[in-house]
Amino acid sequence: MKMMSLLWTKSLLFLLPIPCLCSSQPSPPLLRFSAFLDHSNMVFMRWDHDEEEMMTFELQVRTVGWVAFGFSPHGELPGSDIVIGGVFPNGSIYFSDWHAVDEENLKEDKSQDYQLLSLTEDETFTTMRFKRYFQTCDPNDLDITGDTTRLISAFGTNDTVQFSKGQRFLKSLFLMRVTSPTELNEPQIFFTYDLKLNDFPIPVDETTYACTFIPLPILKQKHHIYKFEPIITTHQNRLMAHHILVYACGNGSVLPTGISDCYGADPDFALCSQVVVGWAVGGGSYQFPNEAAISIGTPMDPQYIRLEIHYSNFDLIPGLIDNSGIRLYCTPDLRPYDIGVLQTGVFTFPVHFIPPGADSYKSYGLCKSSQFNEMNGTPVPDLKVFGFLLHTHLAGRGVKVVQYRNGEQVRIICEDNTYDFSLQETRDMKEVITIEVGDEILVECDFQTLDRTEITFGGPSTLNEMCLAFLFYYPRNNISSCMGYPDIQQIAHALGQEASDAMEGMIAMNYVEWNNETIKTAEKAAKEADQIVMIKTIDVSVLCLYLAEWLGDGETRSSLEFETKEKEEPGDYRPVSLTSIPGKLLEQ
């Protein structure tokens, strides 16, 4: 087996020369998806996948030297699955499948699982097109999955491969995209409308939540928002803008003016709870499916929105001015349905916490929809979920959303087991799924805090945590969020602490000696604890609180042991805590 140093190698003459692939062959099929893999737009990738679980890649790199592409397990070189290719000055080409043993060395795979389709070079670009199966059964190859993928790319100026001296990049991408923009209907008549801050001075603080209220356009007839995209003024500001959310406001709301802290001294700046569209770090534009879009311009639609931008200025850089926001694409060409967004997950404050020093700690948030009809004011039609956005902060490693009906698991709605904070985007479902009134939705988030010595609490700061899933669906109803959190007193008691209310329960967490045993005890208690479920409507006029409690059958079952459709074993390990006891509606 050939070994190659990453610090210095001789020219890759030992790779088997492959005859040049002629251009007289039929044009290759178009690849639907594309992205630059670096900030300078030197490495451009196209890709696509088919029903035979084969993925095709085309790498176009601004170089006449070697190029490399691969998959990284954790964003680092060791363990990466890499393919290297190029064109020698004499016109012969080289192409081979490798894996990184450590930071110093590559090894050529015994099983060559990448199939070269074409490899060309001109005065500017080297273009390499190849394909491979999602799963190759080679232990040195990484599977291509429906999770976030860490991609490594690299290139040099000549055909001597020197990873230490070459350009090397890391980028997270979701490869299993379902629909490309070219497959969606683009209306003939449309206009754009910007929701943004104007010359906002980014504070010299690590975390800032800036909020303002902006009117939507005044229209004579109903329109649909069919697409949105971020407006980020500079690359430096893009690094600081953590997320941008647009909330619809109830038309009866009395709204403040100006720009202020969303969650500061003035509670009015936290008004409006219905997420309409959202962007987070790493995301791009998003176009809704042909069947549905967001309604504006009718008496039932919001007239104002709340724009929320979360900045993370960790380096405390002064003097930055920002004009970021969201651009809406609007059309009078209406789709059949109006879109709604349901926010689910763990209620962030005040009882969400993650212990320090945890390699893995899972949090749970429950939504039970049995009271949707009462809160909506009219019967709620089935929710047709077509897209989702998952959201945690820096400690998040995975998010999973599971649906239950009549005591049985229906499906895993969506998941990302290799979640990356730097890539948060709205993603399409493989197929539209149905949520019925009475269904239960459980959101599970996996966190890692090995680098932390203090408890991480739920909160707005990037160094705090969140566990959220935004489900995009049609037709729209008046429910804006349905989230839950475990009874913190039960968790405190499991850890040997006294607590007579939630606040004492949270304070008690600071007295726990955190180690592997107490971390697992806390996680188990959070699984088994009663959950308080909170449901809000778009205008927050009604808040429903009810208890989802353990009924107990003499057996402790983990809500984590989800059953996938491929498994044939009976039972789905549904936690009996998902049976709820309704409480009363609380008028606000």
N, C-alpha and C positions, 0 to 999 in steps of 0.2 A: 504494500500500500504506500502511495506517495505521500510525503510529508512536505509541507511548505511553511517556511517562517513568515510571519507577518512583518518582521522588521526588515528583511531583505531577502529577495529571491532572485535567482538567475532568470533570464527570459524563459517563458513557459514553453520551451521547445519540446519538453518531454510530454506535453499534452498531444494527443493524437491529432495531426492535422486533418481537417475535414474539407472535402472539396467544396469550392465556393458554390453557393446556391444561386442558380441563375434567376434573372428577373423575368424570363419569358414564361414562368409559371403563372397560372391565373391569380388575380388579385386576392389576397387573403381576406377572410371575412372581417367586417368592422367589429371593433371591440367597443362595447357600450359605455364603459366607465373610464375615467381618467383623473389623474392628479399629479401635481409636482411633488417630488419627494424631498425637496430642499427649499430653503428660503430664497435662494438666488435664482431659482427656476433653471437650474442646470440639468436636472434629472427629471424627465417626464415619463410617466408610466400610464399605459392603457391596459385594461384587463377586462375579462368577461368569464362567465362560467356557464356550464350546460347541465342538462339532466343526467348525463353520464358521470357527474361529479368530477369533471375535468375543468381546470382553470387555465386560461391562456393569458400570458403576459407579453407586453411589448415595452421594452425599455429603450428610450431615446435619450442619449447622453451627449452633452456638448464636449466631446473629446475625441481624439484619434488614438487613444490608448486603451488600456484594459477597462472593463466595466464589471461590476459585481452587484448581485442582488440576493437578498435572503430574508429569512424569518428569524426573529430573535425571541427566545422564550420570555425574557423579562426586561428587554430593552438594553441588554449588554451583549458583548460579543461571544463569550463562552457559551457553548451549547447551540449556537446559531447554525442554521441550515442555509448554505450559500451556494450559488451558482456563479461561475466566473467565465467570461468569454471576451473575445476580441478578434481583431484582424491584423495579421502580421504585415510588415511592409511588402512582402512578396505576394500578398493576396490570399494566402492560406489562412484558415480560421482555426481558433481553438475554443473549446466549450467543455466544461466539466462540472460535476456535482461534488461539493465539498461540505465539511462541517468544521466548526471552530472547536478545537480541543480546549483552548484557554486563550488568554490575551496575546499569546506569543505565536501559536501555531494553528495551521489548518491541516486537515487530513482529507484526502480524496476518499469518497464513499466507495465501498465495494459494489454497492448497487447504484447504478446511474439512473435516477428516476426522473430527470428532466429531459424532455424531448425537444431538441432544437428544431425550430421551424424555419428561421432565416437569421442571417447575421451579416450586416453590411456596414460599410464605412465610406463616408465622403470627406470633403475638406473640413466639415464642421462637426458632424455627428457620427457616433457609432450607435447602430440600432440593432437590438437583439430581441428576437421573438421566440418564445418557447412555451411549453405547456407541461403540466403535471397533474396527477390525480390529487384530490383532497387528502386522501390517505394512501400512503405508499407501502405501509408495513415495514419500512426501513427504520430501525431505531434511531438512526442518525438524521432522519427527516422529521420535521414538525408538521403536524396535521393542520390543514386549513379548515377553520371552523366558523361558526356564526358569531364568534366573540370578536372583540377588538384585537387586531393583529399588529404586532410591532415589526416594522419592515426596516431592514438595513440595506443601504445602497452605498456604493463607493465607486471611484474611478481614478485613473491615473493619466498622466500626459503621454505615456508611451506604453510599450508592451512588457515592461518589467513591473511585476506586481509588487508594490510596496505599500501595504496598508498603513504603516506608520507615517508615510509621507504623502499618501494619497488623500483625496477628499472623501470623507465618510459621513454619512447622515443616518439619522434615526427618525422614523415617522410612524405614528399610529394611524391605522386605517381600518374601516369596516369593509371587508372585501365582498361579503355576501349581499350586496345591494340587489334590490328587486327590480326597480324601475329606473330608467335613465330619463333625463329631461326630454330627450327626443321622442320618447314614447308617450308623452303627455300632450294634451291639447293646449295649444297656445292661442288665446283669443285674438281676434283681429282688432278689436277695439279695447283699449285699456289705458289706464293712467297710473302713475306712481304717486305715492304720498309718504313723506318722510316724518317719522316720529323720532325726534332726536333732541339732545341737549345743544345749547348754543353757547360756545365759548366758555365752557364750564372749567374752572381751575381745579384740577385734581388735587385734593388735600394731601399734605405731607403726613399721611397716616397709613399704617399697614392695610387697614380695611375701611372702605367707605361704601355705603349704600346710598346712592343719590336717586331721589324720586321727584318727579314732577307730573302734573296733570295736563294733558294735551287734548284739544277737541279733535274728533274725527271729522272728515270732510262732510259738508252739508250737501246732501244729494236730493234730487227731485224724485228719484225712484230707487228701488232696491238694487244694490250692487253686491258682488262677491269679491272678497280678497282671496285670490287663488295662489299667491306666491309671496314669500317674504325673504329678505336677505339682510345681513348685518351691514351697518355703515360704521366702519372703523377708519378714523382719519389718518393715522400713522402706524407704522410697524411697532413703534415703542408703545403706543396706546393699546394696540392689539394685545401686547403682552400683559398689560395691566387690566384690561377689561375681562373679568371672569365670567360674567353672564349678563344678558339683557333680557328682561321679561316685560311683556305688555299685558296688563290686566284690564279687563272691561269693568266699567263702573256702572252701578245702578243709576238710572236716570233720575231717581229721587235724591241722590246723594248731594250734600253740600260740600264742595271741594275747596281746598286751600289753593293759594297761588304761589308761584315761585318754585325754587328748588330747595329741598331740605333732606335731612337724614330720614330714610324710610322708616327706621325703627328707633327713632330718637325721642326727644322730649315731646314732640307734637304728634299725638296718635293719629291725627287726621291724615298724615302722609302714609299711613299703612292701610287706608281705606281701599276698597276694591280688591276682590279676591279671585275673580275668574280669570285664569291664565288664558290668553288668546293665542299668542305666539311666543316662542322663546328661542334664544340663541345662547350657546355657552362656548367657552374656549375650545377651539379646534373645529367648530362647526362652520357650515357655509350656508348657502341659500337652500330653500326647500320649497317645492311646488306640491300642492295638494293633489290627490287623485282626481280623475275626471268626474267622479260621481258627486263630489262635495266641495264646499268652500265656506269661508266665514262670511256671514251676512252683515251688511251695514246698510244704513239708509232707510230703515223702516222704524215705526214707532216702538217696536219691540227690541230694537238693537241699541247698543250703547252709543251715547253721544260723546262721551269722554273716555279716555283711557289713562291708566297710571303707567308711566314709563319708569322702570327700575333698572339701574345699572350698578353692578357690583364691581368695584375697583380693588385690586390688590397691589398696593405700592410698597412692596416689602423693602425696597432699597431707599425709601423715603426721598425720592427724587423731587426737587421743587420745580416750580415754574411750568408745569405741564398743563396745556389747554386742550380740552376735548370737545368734540362735536359728534360723538358716537350716537348710534340709535338703530332703528329698524326701518327699512324701506318696504312699504306695502305695494303690491301690484293689484289693482282693482279693475273690475270689468262689469259692464251691464249684462254680459252674456252669462246667464245664470246656470248653475248646475242643479241637479235634482234635489240635493239635500244641503242643509246648513250644518256646519261643523261645531262641535263642542270639545272642550278639554277637561278631563277629570284628573285632578291631582290626588294621588294616593301615596301611601307610605307611612313613615313614622312621624308623628306630630313632633316638630323640632324642639319646642320649648314648653315646659321646663324640665322634663324628666328623661330626655335622651342622653345616654352617656356611654362611653367606651373606656374600659380599663386601660391603663398604660402597660407596655411590655407584652402586648398580645400579638402572637403570630397570626391568629385568626379569632375574631369575635363577631358574632352575628346578632343583628338587631332585627326586630319584627314589627311591622305595622299592619293592622287589620282594617279592612273596609267591609262592612256588611250593608248591603243595599236594600234591605227589606223595608226601610222607611222612606225610600226615595219618592214614592207616589205621594205620600202625605206632605213631604217637604216641597215637592215640585208644584203642588197645587192641582195637578192633573195627572192622569196615568202616564208613567214614563215609558216610551217605546223601548224596545231592545236597543242596546248600544252596539253599533257596528264599529268595532275598533280596527283601524287601518294603520296606525302609526304610534310611536312612543318615543319618549325622551327620558333617559335615566340620569339621576343626579345624586352624586355625593361630593364631598370635598377630598382633601389630600389623602386621607387614610383609607378611602374606599378602594376595595379590590374586586368586588363583584356585586351585582344586583340581579335579583330574580323576582318575577311577578307571576303568581300562581292563582288560578281560578278554581273555585269549588262550587258545586251545585247539589243540593239535596244530600249533603253529607259525603259526596264523592268528588275526588279530584277530576276536573274536566280537562285541564291542559296547563302547561306552562305558557303563559301569554307571551312573555319575552324575557330575555336574560342576557347578561354579559358577564362571563366568568373571569375575564381578564380585563376588567374595566380600567380605563385610563383617564385620569382627571383632565388630561390635556386634550381629550377628544370627546366632546359631549355634543350630540347632534340628534335631530329628529330622524328616526329611521322608519322605513316601511315594514309592515308585517309581510310575511310570505303570502298570507291570505287573510282576508277580512274575517275576524272572529266575532262571535255574539256574546254579549253579557246581558243576562236577564235580571229583572228586578228580583231580589232575594238571593242572588249569587254573592259569594264571598270572595274578596280579593286580598291575598296575603303578599306583602312586599317584604323581601328578605335582603339585607345588605351585609356584606362581609367586609370587615375592617381589619387593618393591620397597624399596630402602634408600637412596634419594636423600638422605634427611635424616640419614644416619648416616656417621660418619667412621671407625668401628672395625668390625671383623668382628662379625657377629651369630652367636653359637653356639647350637646346640640346647640346650634346657634348660627348667626349670620356670617361670622368671620370665616375666612378660608381655613383657619386653624381650628375652628369649631367643626362640627360635622352635621350632615344632613343625610337622609335616606328617603329619596323621593322618586316617584315614577309618574310621568305625565302621559296619560292615555288620550290619543286623538281619536274621535269617534263621530258618527252621525246616526240619526238626526239629533240636533242640539236639544238639551233640556236645561233646567235652571240650577242643577247641582254643580257646584264649582269644585268642591273637595270632599274627600271621604278618607280620613286618616285615623290611625290608632296609636296607642302607646301602652306599654305594660304597667301594671300596678307596681310602683316603685317600692311600696311598703312590703309587698311579698318578696321582692328581691332582697331588700335590706334584711328581712327576717331570715331568709335562707343563708345569708352571710353572717348571721349571729349578731346583727345590729338591731337596736330598738328604734322604732319610728311610729309615731301616731298619726302622721299625715305625710303628704307627698314632699313637702319642703324638708321635713326631718329626714325622710328617706334619702333625698339627694345629699343632704349634709352628711349623713351616715356613710356615704360612699367614700368620703375623704378619710375615714378612719379605718378603712379596710387595708390590710397588708396584701397588696396585689402580687400574686405569683400564679403559676400555671393552674394550681388547684382552685384558688379563689376565682380566677378568670372563668374557668369551666363551670364552677358553681353558679356564678352570676349569669352566664349564658344560658344554662339549663333553667334557672329560675325565670329568666326573661321569656323562654319558650313556654313555660308552664303557667305563667302569671295570667290573671284576668287582664283583659285589654279594655281600656276606655276608648270608645270609638266616637269621633267627632265628625259631623257632616255639616257643611256650609252651603248656602245657596249663593247665587251670583251677587245679591245685594246684602248678604250677611244678615238678612232680616230674621232668620231662624237658625238656631244652632241645636243640633240633635246630639245628646250625650246618652250613650247606653253602655252597659257592661257586657263584655263577652267573657264568660267565666268558664272555668273548668267544671265539667259535670263529673268527670272521673269514672273510669271503668276498671280501676285496679292496675292499669298499665300505663306507663309513661311512654308517649310517642313523640317523635321529633318531627316538627314541621319542615325540617330540612330534607328529610329523606323522600324527596319528591320522586314520583314514578314518571318516567318518560314513556312515550307511546311505543318505543321499541321493546320495552320490557313486557314480559308475559306473566310475571309473578302477580298473584292476587293482592289486592289492597294497595292503598296509596299513602299509608302512614299519615293520614289527615289528623291533625291534632284535635282532640275533642273540645279544645278551648274555642274553636271557631263557632260553636253554638252560642247564640247571644240571647240575653234577656233584655228586651226593649225597656228603655226608661221613658221619661216624659220629655216632650218638646219644651225647650226653654225659649221664651220670647226674649229677644234682645231689646 
